């Protein structure tokens, strides 16, 4: 794909935590408005895999796994843990984010609070129900009015595209590479939040930190 010279130059100057390749799905340097973007939750806002590893260690004595070993989104494909234990832990993660002491990824709270000053926050998750994770988000973002936090649970990754189209969101941040590919094919510009399980090649903007994401959201002109 041909890149205008100025675009190529800008990409070379971007911090390494923001992008890992010049090829990406963006063809414009226009800043992204906070009202145009939606967010996945697990693996993007919530450090769900840290909680998984901690529960496996503290409650099941499984102390031989690390986040770097989770090279597939589907944990059973990459970790030597009995399937029944995996299912038990995942059910805990879904049902009780407060009880498992689910933590946000570094910078998520601060950047989302900043975004909220410029528009409603929209989260679209493949979780089967939104109630528990919505309560967690409301608690996490205590400075943001509850009405400015919109959470939609689709129950399946493949259902996200239709929801985003209905909401007329142009951008979405996700850690699930297959979802990003599906959204990309539907004309929704995807941003991959870098994780060990999504390191496959993909023509998308890839960010490694919330600080990097903050840098591409166009808020300065509104402040």
Buried (B, 14 or more C-beta within 10 A) or exposed (E): EEBEEEBEEBBEEBEEBBBBEEBBBBEEEEBBBBBBBBBBBBBBBBBBBBBBBBBBEEEEEBEEBEEEBBBEBEBEEBBEBEEEBBEBBBEBBBEEBEEBEBBBBEBBBEBBBBBBEBBBBBBBBBBEEBEBBBEBBBEBBEEBEEEBBBBBBBEEBEBBBEBBEEBEBBBBBBBBBBBBBBBBEEEBBBBBBBBBBBEEEBBBBBBBBBBBBBBBBEBEEEE
